[in-house]
Structure formats: structure tokens, C-alpha cells
């Protein structure tokens, strides 16, 4: 045992050099060094825990897995006469991270967040290091590096016996699963975002004037990690066991909560109607409140703009789960998204994306999405979505001036000599991507409405939707025909270009199904939207004779015919699994 805590801190910091030779990672596991570090995370001195996290950030940096082109690290790794291969690096990294997770490291670093005071620079760096460590673990998991093997535990399995073997069946298979099942880290992220909403409105401006870590930096970093966790497939797969439902997440708790009675809590705690503290938090409400702050005004600085985009990404990803969609509708999330669109502010772009996820759905059960679509119609959503679907400039949300797509350079686009700069070209491309995303999401929302709304839907939603295609001399049908033919052409060109590319030859040499790869290129090039516009047209034609005749005449005038739509629907149906969606498409094919 070290003579004092300062010596212990210095001893821990010396392990930063281990990152130079990843072969040493196995010794850190073999000689229980990692076990000692995990114990130090529970040390009564928070500085010691911060030193451990700082070392882990260095050792678990995903960049260490990249092959070095220059001498540098390769020369250091030639200790045993052989340069490490990428697979060997991955194995050593996996061993180290697995030992950290098995030892309860994730829960302990989550607990440590509760005893850091962000107003103190050293503690703020500790919070930032914890977030960086979690981000690195997510990156390693996403890259396929982590393969948890709980059979090689440092504890003796014979002593654990059947109890240990039984518990292994429920062991998480990814970092996201560990975070969701074993910690309250997700709740801390949401409470940190909620805390920032009530904080200093000028905190974002301190980034440019203060070299220390500002609350705005931590808020932005927290939103990035929250978005990454909710976008992971293991989060959306937790629906069956009820874990991580945003509206009823377990409240953040720390093992150090009772250590310092004078310490202020890391995040605000709500109270129920009877004055007692709630044991859960409503993450859905927190995300909606974060968006509501920008429903009438644009972000003023770039960091706020990035934060808002992260919140939208997190909310959209969470809606891949049915339980979150139901809570989103109940919390009047659809109404908030429509307000953002009506105001034509920067938040409108993200709001349209969220509506796409809420209405479309990713599961075979469409009941919750049907309810969402009916609610969308009942609150006046058709008046908002159709102008966007028609690409009317007066209805399209404008990106914020602090964003790349909303700058003056983006608006000039290439009309004068100044736009020849790389910066101006990037800005013009960003604005083009913004408009393309608006068009894509508006088509997806329209298809979701035609897919989920039926003749027996509430609020007379079916008739209200259908009349929109009939009114104004079927102008919505005309617009859909234009898009249908446009994306059909783009899809065919993308498929043709793939067959002519080197990628097709390489795929054939590797034994890859070239036809399947070409289909993927076709769908990415516009085939996916072509299928959906065909389905939208079919909806109008099948349920309205007037629309059917108008569409047939318009297609004939353009040198095409109903056959184009039927071919698109046939290809679409072939890609779908058996279920309500495929049955609907097959019905359209038979009746159009």
C-alpha cells in the first residue's frame, strides 16, 4: 500500500506509458492491475478515481487500433521481434475492456459523476474524461472489437458453481446493454441535459473566451453520447423486457450520494404531487423540453446548433421502440414537432425527421404507429405536411445562420466568384443536403400516412387524407408523378453505374452476389423513394376513381403508364417480409 494518496496518484499516472505497447494489456489483466484500478474508482478521494479514468482514456483510445504508417509505435511494439497485427491489437483491447466491464467499472464511473462539481475545473475535467471513456467504449463496440467472454473471469468458477453459470445467460453482449442494464448512466445524461436547460443562457459563449471546460461543452458531449446510445441496435431491442423506456427511467443514483451531505446534487430531482421524490425520471419529457426551447427561435451559436441536432437524433432513434412512440404521442410530441414546422425555424428540419420515425415504425405491429398517424391528422398535420410535400419554398424550414447550410455563403451557392472557395462549396453542399433531407422525410411521412391510415381510422382520417389528393385538380397527384418518374430514373442510373464500376468486378471476384449488390446501389440511388411514391400514388388511385383517371392521363402524356407503378410496387413487395405492409402493397398491385 502506498505511503500516501499523492504517491498512489503518481503511481497510477505512470501507467499512461503502457499504451505504447498493447502487449502489456494482457499483464494488466493477468496480474490484476485492472482489478486494482476498479477498486480505486471507489476510493474516498475523488482525485484518485479521476487519475484512474484519465489512464483508462489513454489505454482504451480506439486510435491505438489503427496501424501506424510511420516508425513510431511499430518500433516500440517490436519488443518481441514481431509487429502486432490488427487482430492482435483487437484481442488485447478486448481483454482489457472485458475485465473493466466484468469488474463493475461502468457502474463505478457512473457513480463518480455524482461527486464531481463542474464549477471546479479539475472536476469538470473528470466529468469530461468519463464521457470520453464511454464514447471510446462505444466506438470500440461499434467497430466490432469487443467480444465479451465471461467464462474467463478472474474469480474461481468452482466457487461460484451453478449460480455463476446461471447468471452468465443474462450477461449483456455489448457496452450499450451494460449501460442500460447495469447503470443509471442514461439517466445522468438526460438529467444533465435537463440541468443545462435551466442554467446560464450565456454558457455557450464562454467556449470562445474561456480555455477551461465550460458547461456548454459538457452538455454537448452528453447529448452526443446519448444520441449514440439510443441509436444502438441493442437499445431498440430492449423493448420486450421493458428496460430503458424513456418515460420511466430509474433516477440517477451514486454510491457517493451520502458521503458528503453538503454537496449539491449533480442533477435536479423532481418531486411528485404528494411532495415525495420520484424514483424515476421522464426522459421523453426532458428531450421534448430541450427541443421546445428552439420552437420559435434558431440557435445562435454553433454549439447550440449541434446540441439541438443531437437531441433530435436521440429522440428519433428512441422512436424505433413501440413503447417510446406511445409515450411520445401521449406527451404531445407530434404537436410540438408541428409547431416547429409552422414556425419554419431550424428545429423544423429535425422535427420532420422525428415525425418520420414516429409515424413510420420499425416493427411488425403497426397499432402504435396507426394511432400516431391518426393523431397527426387530428391535430392539423395535413395542413403542414402537404406544402412540404409539394416543395413550396414558403413552407420549407430555414437552417440557422450559425449552421453551415444557413450561412450567407450557402445562399449565394455559386452565383458569383466568391463562391468558388472551398468553404462556399461546402456551405452550398450543406444547404443542398438540407433540402434533400426535407424532401426525403416528407415523402416518408406521406407514405406512412397512406400505409397506416385505413377506412376505419378515427377522426375521419382516411377521408381527410384522400381529399387532399383530389382537391386543386389533383395537383398532389401531379407532384407525386413527377417524383415517381424522377426517382425511377435515378435508381436505374445508379444500378447501371454500379454494373459498370470496378466495385462490381471486385465483388464478383470475392464471390459476392453482384445482383444483390446492384440492388443495394439501386435502392440507395433513389429506388427506395421510388417505391414509396408508387405506393402513395396507388393509395390515391385505388380509393379515388377521379385520381385514378387523372394519374393514368398524366402518365400517358409523359410517355409512361400505370405499368411503371405496378413494376415499382412488385419490386417493393418482393423486398418486404410477410405482414400488413406487404399485404397492402399486393392489394394495390391487384386493384390499381
C-alpha angles and dihedrals in degrees: 000000000000120000093240143354093261091059089047090052092050091048091053093049091055089069090072087088091062089080088073091071114033091191086077089066091081090057091052087059098037095051093041095246090138090051088055091050091052088052090051089055085069093051116132089232108075091202090067091051090048090053091053092050090048091054092046090053089058096045096045098045108137089217089072088072093061117098113248114233093195126061100258111098095014089063090051091049093053090083092117093040096257127088112234117253121225089253092054091051090051092050093051092046091048091052092052096046093045091054090049093051095043090052092057095256095146093055092048096050087048090053091049090061087068094064099047120101108209092202087070111076095220092051092046088056088050090055091047091050091052090051091047091050093051090046090053091050090051091050091050091048092048091051091055094246097125118077106164113219110186093176092080097061119157090231118084110264092203090065092047093048121165093347091065094044091052093050092053090069089067096043114129117253099209143027091256091054090051092050093048097043105033107031144040091227092120090057091049091054092051093045089049090054090047091049091053091054089063095041136089110319090209096055092105092061091059090073092076096043104036123059093200123089107279127206088249091061092051091046091052093046091049091052091050093053092044089054092049093051095048091048092056115106092231091063094055088045093061093079097101096057095041096237121148099010099167097225094056108033117154110260116257112267133182132202087225097056093106097040096084115028091186094055116107115237116261092234136018116268121215125222128218127235091271092053096253121127115258119238092213138047130218105236092177090059091048093054093046091050090050089055094042090065088069100039093106104023138042125244109267100209133038095247091057090048091053091046091053092049090051091051091051091049091050093048093046092049092049089058091069083084118078095219091056092049091055091050091046091056092045092050089055092248092149091056091051093050090051091051090055090051094048091053090052091220128146091270089064092077093056091040091059090051091051091050089052091056094042095051101035103051129194102227134082091244108081100179096101092045091048089055090049092051092048090050090049091056094043094055094051100266094144091066089056103040101046096061087050090047089052089051094235109174093218090063101043115104114242120230115241119267090240091059122085093242093050100050123112089251090060092052092052089051100177103325095122141025096267091066092067090084119104091242092055092048091051090050092050091049091049091053090048090052089050092055093044090052091050090053093046094049093045090054091048092049091049091050091049090055093050090045101050104029113085135178092267095051120129125257090032085277096158095056093043091053095045095050089059090065092048100046125088091029093301094298091157089058090051091053092048091051091053092052093043093056092041095054092042089058093045091050093051091048091050091051092047093049091051093054089050094047130094089241090071092053092047091049091051092050090051092051094249118152100258093193091055092047090050090051089053090052090048093052092047091048094058107296093110093057090041090059092050095048088050089054091048091052090047091054090056094044098046095049099037125048089195092056091045093055093043093050092048092051094047093049090050090052089054093051094255138094148202088284090077091058093046091051091050091049092047091053090046093052091050089059096050128087119236112282145086095312094053092044090054093051091048089051090053090051091052097046106035 
